[in-house]
Amino acid sequence: MDVKLNPDERIDQLYSSNIQIIQNKKTFSFSIDAVLLADFAKPDRRRRGITVDLCAGNGAVGLFFSKKTKGLIHEIEIQPYLADLAQRSIKLNHLEQQIDVLNIDLINSLEKIKPDTVSTVLCNPPYFKNLSSSIKNDNQYYAIARHEIKTDLEKVIYITSKLLKMTGHAYFVFRTDRFLEMMQLLIKYQLAPKTVQFIYPKPGKNADMFLIDAIKNGKQTGFKILSSITLADDEGNYVGYVKKILYGEQ
């Protein structure tokens, strides 16, 4: 291996796609959300269009998605250490010719990537509003990734719309308690919601996440709700389709 690991870092693997990710349990590790989003998203028809992964963290979504496309992937991450993790994981997987990392605020991505040229945008945005009453993790990496400290949902959707070319697709994973807010913002910025899939943590529990596909300048018709996904059994073990996409098992 020609990639250096720093103290407290480790290499994890998504066995179903044979992608390795450098992680640090003291700063940031990708969650099941990233795996679900990369699995849910689809490349453009020719599999050669530009993909942008916003709020990329340690690059997991873009890395997992790279198996689906031959096109270029730009990962946008504001935190320098997480951007460095992503860059080293790209090197670890020998994907330097396909994926790059831009260590910038996503609002500046329009200066680096020409607007109206992107086929696919992927994003696992911060889930929680940055309220004075919010309880935030003392770990700044998790706090910024989970709370709207450096950006917010409206900015994410605005940038997504600007980047996408006409009929390009945006794929998000987000919390159900902000479902209506996301729908309103997507429509505001000319992104037509087309497909939603709700995610349930365990049997008998309410859905707490959803995946959504929206199309730039798409028609306001043909909306579909896919069959739901349950993550785990009552003991917390991953089951069914989720187990398959994690480990390549039936």
C-alpha contacts under 8 A as a table, 3 or more apart, distances in Angstrom:
res1	aa1	res2	aa2	distance
1	M	92	L	7.42
2	D	92	L	7.50
3	V	88	R	6.47
3	V	91	K	7.08
3	V	92	L	6.12
4	K	88	R	7.96
5	L	9	E	5.92
5	L	10	R	7.17
5	L	22	I	7.89
6	N	9	E	5.61
8	D	24	N	5.74
8	D	25	K	7.01
8	D	26	K	7.14
9	E	22	I	6.64
9	E	23	Q	5.45
9	E	24	N	4.41
9	E	25	K	7.19
10	R	22	I	5.69
10	R	23	Q	5.40
10	R	24	N	6.29
11	I	20	Q	6.38
11	I	21	I	5.54
11	I	22	I	4.57
11	I	23	Q	6.15
12	D	20	Q	5.62
12	D	21	I	5.24
12	D	22	I	6.40
12	D	23	Q	7.02
13	Q	18	N	6.56
13	Q	19	I	5.64
13	Q	20	Q	4.32
13	Q	21	I	6.08
14	L	17	S	5.83
14	L	18	N	5.72
14	L	19	I	5.42
14	L	20	Q	6.46
14	L	246	L	5.93
14	L	247	Y	6.75
15	Y	18	N	4.83
15	Y	19	I	6.94
15	Y	246	L	6.34
15	Y	247	Y	4.94
15	Y	248	G	6.24
16	S	244	K	7.25
16	S	245	I	5.72
16	S	246	L	5.73
16	S	247	Y	5.00
16	S	248	G	4.11
16	S	249	E	7.89
17	S	64	F	6.90
17	S	67	K	7.16
17	S	248	G	7.83
19	I	63	L	7.09
19	I	64	F	6.59
19	I	93	N	6.71
20	Q	89	S	6.85
20	Q	92	L	7.21
20	Q	93	N	6.58
21	I	58	N	7.97
21	I	60	A	6.85
21	I	86	A	7.90
21	I	89	S	5.37
22	I	58	N	7.79
22	I	85	L	6.15
22	I	86	A	7.56
22	I	88	R	7.31
22	I	89	S	5.64
23	Q	28	F	6.65
23	Q	29	S	5.49
23	Q	30	F	7.91
23	Q	58	N	7.49
23	Q	85	L	7.12
24	N	27	T	5.48
24	N	28	F	5.67
24	N	29	S	6.26
25	K	28	F	5.87
25	K	29	S	6.12
27	T	139	N	6.86
27	T	141	Y	5.81
27	T	142	Y	7.00
28	F	57	G	7.96
28	F	58	N	7.58
28	F	82	L	7.68
28	F	141	Y	6.29
28	F	142	Y	6.34
29	S	58	N	7.44
30	F	33	D	7.81
30	F	34	A	6.41
30	F	57	G	7.77
30	F	58	N	7.18
30	F	60	A	6.50
31	S	34	A	5.74
31	S	35	V	7.24
32	I	35	V	5.16
32	I	36	L	6.22
33	D	36	L	5.19
33	D	37	L	6.11
33	D	124	N	7.43
33	D	173	V	6.74
34	A	37	L	5.18
34	A	38	A	6.20
34	A	60	A	6.49
34	A	61	V	5.26
34	A	124	N	6.95
35	V	38	A	5.36
35	V	39	D	6.17
35	V	60	A	7.80
35	V	61	V	6.71
35	V	64	F	7.27
35	V	245	I	7.62
35	V	246	L	7.44
36	L	39	D	5.13
36	L	40	F	6.01
36	L	242	V	7.92
37	L	40	F	5.08
37	L	41	A	6.10
37	L	61	V	7.00
37	L	122	L	7.67
37	L	124	N	7.60
37	L	171	Y	7.25
37	L	172	F	6.78
37	L	173	V	6.06
37	L	211	L	6.85
38	A	41	A	5.42
38	A	61	V	5.39
38	A	62	G	7.33
38	A	64	F	5.95
38	A	65	F	5.15
38	A	122	L	7.88
39	D	42	K	7.85
39	D	64	F	7.93
39	D	65	F	7.29
39	D	245	I	7.54
40	F	171	Y	7.91
40	F	211	L	7.40
41	A	65	F	7.78
41	A	122	L	7.53
41	A	171	Y	6.00
41	A	213	D	7.56
42	K	68	K	7.43
43	P	46	R	7.85
43	P	47	R	5.44
43	P	48	R	7.98
43	P	49	G	7.59
43	P	68	K	6.48
43	P	69	T	5.97
43	P	119	S	7.78
43	P	120	T	6.68
44	D	47	R	5.08
44	D	48	R	7.00
44	D	49	G	6.12
44	D	119	S	6.24
44	D	120	T	7.05
44	D	168	G	7.85
46	R	49	G	7.24
47	R	68	K	7.32
47	R	69	T	4.73
47	R	70	K	5.69
47	R	71	G	6.25
48	R	69	T	6.24
48	R	70	K	5.10
48	R	71	G	3.91
48	R	72	L	7.38
49	G	70	K	7.91
49	G	71	G	5.06
49	G	72	L	7.01
49	G	118	V	6.82
49	G	119	S	5.28
49	G	120	T	7.44
50	I	71	G	5.53
50	I	72	L	5.10
50	I	73	I	6.02
50	I	74	H	7.82
50	I	117	T	7.33
50	I	118	V	4.98
50	I	119	S	5.40
50	I	120	T	6.57
51	T	71	G	7.10
51	T	72	L	6.22
51	T	73	I	4.64
51	T	74	H	6.30
51	T	118	V	6.06
51	T	119	S	6.03
51	T	120	T	4.68
51	T	121	V	5.71
51	T	122	L	7.52
52	V	62	G	7.90
52	V	73	I	5.63
52	V	74	H	4.76
52	V	75	E	5.87
52	V	76	I	7.41
52	V	118	V	7.15
52	V	120	T	6.41
52	V	121	V	4.85
52	V	122	L	6.21
53	D	56	A	5.58
53	D	61	V	7.13
53	D	62	G	5.90
53	D	73	I	7.29
53	D	74	H	6.20
53	D	75	E	4.72
53	D	76	I	6.11
53	D	121	V	5.89
53	D	122	L	4.69
53	D	123	C	5.75
54	L	75	E	6.25
54	L	76	I	5.03
54	L	77	E	6.93
54	L	106	L	6.84
54	L	121	V	7.26
54	L	122	L	6.25
54	L	123	C	5.03
54	L	124	N	7.42
54	L	125	P	7.63
54	L	156	V	7.80
55	C	75	E	7.79
55	C	76	I	5.85
55	C	77	E	5.26
55	C	78	I	7.45
55	C	106	L	7.37
55	C	123	C	6.29
55	C	124	N	6.55
55	C	125	P	6.00
55	C	145	A	7.72
56	A	59	G	5.06
56	A	60	A	7.26
56	A	61	V	7.01
56	A	62	G	7.47
56	A	75	E	5.69
56	A	76	I	5.58
56	A	77	E	5.19
56	A	83	A	7.97
56	A	123	C	7.27
56	A	124	N	7.52
57	G	60	A	7.35
57	G	77	E	5.90
57	G	79	Q	7.74
57	G	82	L	5.51
57	G	83	A	6.76
57	G	86	A	7.35
57	G	145	A	7.28
58	N	82	L	4.88
58	N	83	A	6.11
58	N	84	D	7.71
58	N	85	L	5.36
58	N	86	A	4.43
59	G	62	G	5.68
59	G	63	L	6.09
59	G	75	E	6.71
59	G	82	L	7.96
59	G	83	A	7.47
59	G	85	L	7.56
59	G	86	A	4.54
59	G	87	Q	7.78
59	G	89	S	7.67
60	A	63	L	5.13
60	A	64	F	6.05
60	A	86	A	7.48
61	V	64	F	5.28
61	V	65	F	6.04
61	V	122	L	7.59
62	G	65	F	5.00
62	G	66	S	6.07
62	G	73	I	6.82
62	G	74	H	7.98
62	G	75	E	6.78
62	G	99	I	7.89
62	G	122	L	7.79
63	L	66	S	5.21
63	L	67	K	7.69
63	L	90	I	7.19
63	L	99	I	7.94
64	F	67	K	6.30
65	F	68	K	5.55
65	F	69	T	7.14
66	S	69	T	5.52
66	S	70	K	7.28
66	S	73	I	7.56
66	S	98	Q	7.95
67	K	70	K	7.93
70	K	98	Q	7.48
71	G	98	Q	6.82
72	L	98	Q	4.93
72	L	99	I	5.95
73	I	98	Q	6.14
73	I	99	I	4.68
73	I	100	D	6.54
74	H	99	I	5.87
74	H	100	D	5.21
74	H	101	V	5.92
74	H	102	L	7.07
75	E	99	I	7.35
75	E	100	D	6.16
75	E	101	V	4.67
75	E	102	L	6.03
76	I	83	A	7.99
76	I	101	V	6.05
76	I	102	L	4.98
76	I	103	N	6.17
76	I	104	I	6.45
76	I	105	D	7.47
76	I	106	L	6.26
76	I	109	S	7.38
77	E	80	P	7.54
77	E	82	L	7.15
77	E	83	A	5.67
77	E	101	V	7.31
77	E	102	L	6.35
77	E	103	N	5.11
77	E	104	I	5.97
77	E	105	D	6.84
77	E	106	L	7.25
78	I	83	A	7.29
78	I	103	N	5.22
78	I	104	I	4.74
78	I	105	D	4.93
78	I	106	L	7.19
79	Q	82	L	5.51
79	Q	83	A	6.16
79	Q	103	N	6.84
79	Q	104	I	7.90
79	Q	141	Y	7.65
80	P	83	A	5.06
80	P	84	D	6.14
80	P	103	N	6.15
81	Y	84	D	4.98
81	Y	85	L	6.27
82	L	85	L	4.96
82	L	86	A	6.24
83	A	86	A	5.05
83	A	87	Q	6.17
83	A	101	V	6.48
83	A	102	L	7.45
83	A	103	N	5.86
84	D	87	Q	4.99
84	D	88	R	6.19
85	L	88	R	5.28
85	L	89	S	6.17
86	A	89	S	5.09
86	A	90	I	6.19
86	A	101	V	7.09
87	Q	90	I	5.11
87	Q	91	K	6.43
87	Q	100	D	7.15
87	Q	101	V	6.20
88	R	91	K	5.01
88	R	92	L	6.04
89	S	92	L	4.80
89	S	93	N	6.24
90	I	93	N	5.30
90	I	94	H	6.18
90	I	95	L	5.23
90	I	96	E	5.96
90	I	99	I	6.88
90	I	100	D	7.84
91	K	94	H	4.86
91	K	95	L	6.04
91	K	96	E	5.86
92	L	95	L	7.80
94	H	97	Q	7.94
95	L	98	Q	5.40
95	L	99	I	6.01
96	E	99	I	5.53
96	E	100	D	6.68
97	Q	100	D	7.97
104	I	108	N	6.52
104	I	109	S	7.16
105	D	108	N	5.53
105	D	109	S	7.05
105	D	150	K	7.90
106	L	109	S	5.06
106	L	156	V	7.67
106	L	159	I	7.45
107	I	110	L	6.85
107	I	155	K	7.44
107	I	159	I	6.71
108	N	111	E	5.52
108	N	112	K	7.13
109	S	112	K	5.15
109	S	113	I	5.89
109	S	159	I	7.95
110	L	113	I	5.17
110	L	114	K	6.11
110	L	115	P	6.13
110	L	159	I	7.58
110	L	162	K	7.72
110	L	163	L	6.99
111	E	114	K	7.05
113	I	117	T	7.96
113	I	163	L	7.42
114	K	117	T	6.05
114	K	163	L	7.02
115	P	118	V	7.40
115	P	162	K	5.51
115	P	163	L	4.42
115	P	164	L	6.80
115	P	165	K	7.49
116	D	162	K	6.15
116	D	163	L	5.02
116	D	164	L	4.81
116	D	165	K	3.89
116	D	166	M	7.03
117	T	163	L	6.34
117	T	164	L	5.89
117	T	165	K	4.95
118	V	121	V	7.24
118	V	163	L	5.65
118	V	164	L	4.57
118	V	165	K	5.53
118	V	168	G	6.87
119	S	164	L	5.97
119	S	165	K	6.22
119	S	167	T	7.95
119	S	168	G	4.62
119	S	169	H	6.34
120	T	164	L	6.92
120	T	168	G	5.83
120	T	169	H	4.98
120	T	170	A	5.80
120	T	171	Y	7.70
121	V	160	T	6.52
121	V	164	L	7.22
121	V	169	H	6.43
121	V	170	A	4.68
121	V	171	Y	6.18
122	L	170	A	6.06
122	L	171	Y	4.97
122	L	172	F	6.13
123	C	170	A	7.95
123	C	171	Y	6.38
123	C	172	F	5.04
123	C	173	V	6.95
124	N	172	F	5.83
124	N	173	V	5.37
124	N	174	F	6.86
125	P	145	A	7.49
125	P	146	R	7.65
125	P	152	D	7.95
125	P	153	L	7.08
125	P	156	V	7.43
125	P	172	F	7.68
125	P	173	V	7.56
125	P	174	F	7.18
126	P	144	I	7.41
126	P	145	A	5.38
126	P	146	R	4.33
126	P	147	H	5.06
126	P	148	E	5.64
126	P	151	T	7.99
126	P	152	D	7.23
126	P	153	L	7.64
127	Y	146	R	5.43
127	Y	147	H	6.03
127	Y	148	E	7.32
127	Y	174	F	6.41
127	Y	175	R	6.36
128	F	146	R	6.05
128	F	147	H	4.58
128	F	148	E	6.11
129	K	134	S	7.72
129	K	147	H	5.73
129	K	148	E	5.21
129	K	152	D	7.49
130	N	134	S	6.61
130	N	147	H	5.61
130	N	148	E	4.98
130	N	149	I	5.79
131	L	134	S	5.11
136	K	143	A	5.74
136	K	147	H	7.57
137	N	140	Q	7.00
137	N	142	Y	6.38
137	N	143	A	5.17
138	D	143	A	6.99
139	N	142	Y	5.59
139	N	143	A	6.11
140	Q	143	A	4.86
140	Q	144	I	5.96
141	Y	144	I	5.50
141	Y	145	A	6.20
142	Y	145	A	5.01
142	Y	146	R	5.93
143	A	146	R	5.33
143	A	147	H	5.69
143	A	149	I	7.82
144	I	147	H	5.43
144	I	148	E	6.82
144	I	149	I	5.68
144	I	150	K	6.65
145	A	148	E	7.85
148	E	151	T	5.20
148	E	152	D	4.89
148	E	153	L	7.71
149	I	152	D	7.44
151	T	155	K	6.44
151	T	156	V	7.21
152	D	155	K	5.49
152	D	156	V	6.32
153	L	156	V	5.07
153	L	157	I	6.24
153	L	182	M	7.59
154	E	157	I	5.23
154	E	158	Y	6.03
154	E	185	L	6.45
155	K	158	Y	5.00
155	K	159	I	6.08
156	V	159	I	5.35
156	V	160	T	6.11
157	I	160	T	4.91
157	I	161	S	6.16
157	I	185	L	6.97
157	I	186	L	6.59
157	I	189	Y	7.10
158	Y	161	S	5.26
158	Y	162	K	6.32
158	Y	189	Y	6.20
159	I	162	K	5.06
159	I	163	L	6.13
160	T	163	L	5.27
160	T	164	L	6.19
160	T	170	A	7.13
161	S	164	L	5.40
161	S	189	Y	6.22
161	S	190	Q	7.03
161	S	191	L	6.77
161	S	216	K	6.64
162	K	165	K	7.94
164	L	167	T	7.85
164	L	168	G	5.41
164	L	169	H	7.31
164	L	170	A	7.94
164	L	216	K	6.68
165	K	168	G	5.27
165	K	216	K	7.00
166	M	216	K	5.37
166	M	217	N	6.04
167	T	215	I	5.42
167	T	216	K	4.78
167	T	217	N	6.04
167	T	218	G	6.20
168	G	215	I	5.69
168	G	216	K	5.43
169	H	213	D	6.61
169	H	214	A	5.68
169	H	215	I	4.65
169	H	216	K	6.40
170	A	191	L	7.94
170	A	212	I	7.98
170	A	213	D	5.67
170	A	214	A	5.15
170	A	215	I	6.32
170	A	216	K	7.74
171	Y	211	L	7.23
171	Y	212	I	5.63
171	Y	213	D	4.70
171	Y	214	A	6.57
172	F	211	L	5.72
172	F	212	I	5.39
172	F	213	D	6.84
173	V	209	M	6.92
173	V	210	F	5.68
173	V	211	L	4.51
173	V	212	I	6.56
174	F	178	R	7.59
174	F	179	F	7.65
174	F	209	M	5.51
174	F	210	F	5.58
174	F	211	L	6.66
175	R	178	R	5.77
175	R	179	F	6.73
175	R	208	D	5.75
175	R	209	M	4.37
175	R	210	F	6.26
176	T	179	F	4.87
176	T	207	A	6.93
176	T	208	D	5.23
176	T	209	M	5.06
176	T	210	F	6.12
177	D	180	L	7.88
177	D	208	D	7.41
178	R	181	E	5.26
178	R	182	M	6.32
179	F	182	M	5.29
179	F	183	M	6.33
180	L	183	M	5.05
180	L	184	Q	6.21
181	E	184	Q	5.26
181	E	185	L	6.29
182	M	185	L	5.13
182	M	186	L	6.03
183	M	186	L	5.21
183	M	187	I	6.33
183	M	193	P	7.06
184	Q	187	I	5.38
184	Q	188	K	6.15
185	L	188	K	4.88
185	L	189	Y	6.28
186	L	189	Y	5.38
186	L	190	Q	6.37
186	L	191	L	4.81
186	L	192	A	6.48
186	L	193	P	7.00
186	L	214	A	7.61
187	I	190	Q	5.15
187	I	191	L	5.34
187	I	192	A	5.80
187	I	193	P	7.51
188	K	191	L	7.49
190	Q	216	K	5.88
190	Q	217	N	5.30
190	Q	218	G	7.59
191	L	214	A	5.53
191	L	215	I	5.22
191	L	216	K	4.54
191	L	217	N	5.91
191	L	218	G	6.67
192	A	214	A	5.08
192	A	215	I	5.13
192	A	216	K	6.38
192	A	217	N	6.55
192	A	218	G	5.14
192	A	219	K	6.43
192	A	220	Q	5.96
193	P	196	V	7.88
193	P	212	I	7.13
193	P	213	D	6.15
193	P	214	A	4.20
193	P	215	I	6.61
193	P	220	Q	7.61
193	P	223	F	6.69
194	K	212	I	7.47
194	K	213	D	5.68
194	K	214	A	5.29
194	K	215	I	6.95
194	K	221	T	7.78
194	K	222	G	6.51
194	K	223	F	4.53
194	K	224	K	6.14
195	T	212	I	5.59
195	T	213	D	5.13
195	T	214	A	7.09
195	T	223	F	5.84
195	T	224	K	4.80
195	T	225	I	5.79
195	T	226	L	7.04
196	V	210	F	6.72
196	V	211	L	5.57
196	V	212	I	4.49
196	V	213	D	6.60
196	V	224	K	6.40
196	V	225	I	4.87
196	V	226	L	6.13
197	Q	210	F	5.50
197	Q	211	L	5.10
197	Q	212	I	6.55
197	Q	225	I	5.84
197	Q	226	L	5.04
197	Q	227	S	6.58
197	Q	228	S	5.75
197	Q	229	I	7.49
198	F	207	A	6.15
198	F	208	D	7.78
198	F	209	M	6.06
198	F	210	F	4.30
198	F	211	L	6.43
198	F	226	L	7.73
198	F	227	S	7.69
198	F	228	S	5.08
198	F	229	I	6.49
199	I	207	A	5.33
199	I	208	D	6.37
199	I	209	M	5.08
199	I	210	F	5.47
199	I	211	L	7.70
199	I	228	S	5.95
199	I	229	I	4.95
199	I	230	T	5.93
199	I	231	L	7.17
200	Y	203	P	7.26
200	Y	205	K	6.45
200	Y	206	N	6.13
200	Y	207	A	4.21
200	Y	208	D	6.16
200	Y	209	M	7.10
200	Y	228	S	7.32
200	Y	229	I	6.06
200	Y	230	T	4.59
200	Y	231	L	6.18
201	P	205	K	6.55
201	P	206	N	7.65
201	P	207	A	6.80
201	P	208	D	7.09
201	P	230	T	5.78
201	P	231	L	5.07
201	P	232	A	6.14
202	K	205	K	5.58
202	K	230	T	5.87
202	K	231	L	6.10
202	K	232	A	5.15
202	K	233	D	5.55
202	K	234	D	6.11
202	K	236	G	7.55
203	P	230	T	6.86
203	P	232	A	7.64
203	P	233	D	6.52
203	P	234	D	6.84
207	A	210	F	7.69
214	A	218	G	7.88
215	I	218	G	5.05
219	K	222	G	7.86
220	Q	223	F	7.65
229	I	241	Y	7.62
229	I	242	V	7.78
230	T	239	V	7.58
230	T	242	V	7.74
231	L	238	Y	5.63
231	L	239	V	6.24
231	L	242	V	5.99
232	A	235	E	7.51
232	A	236	G	5.14
232	A	237	N	5.00
232	A	238	Y	4.17
232	A	239	V	5.20
233	D	236	G	5.28
233	D	237	N	5.49
233	D	238	Y	6.58
233	D	239	V	6.49
234	D	237	N	7.52
238	Y	242	V	6.24
238	Y	243	K	5.28
239	V	242	V	5.81
239	V	243	K	5.00
239	V	244	K	7.94
240	G	243	K	5.44
240	G	244	K	6.46
240	G	250	Q	6.90
241	Y	244	K	4.99
241	Y	245	I	6.36
241	Y	250	Q	7.37
242	V	245	I	5.30
242	V	246	L	6.22
243	K	246	L	5.18
243	K	247	Y	5.91
243	K	248	G	7.22
243	K	249	E	6.33
243	K	250	Q	7.35
244	K	247	Y	5.39
244	K	248	G	4.52
244	K	249	E	4.32
244	K	250	Q	5.29
245	I	248	G	5.52
245	I	249	E	7.46
246	L	249	E	7.86
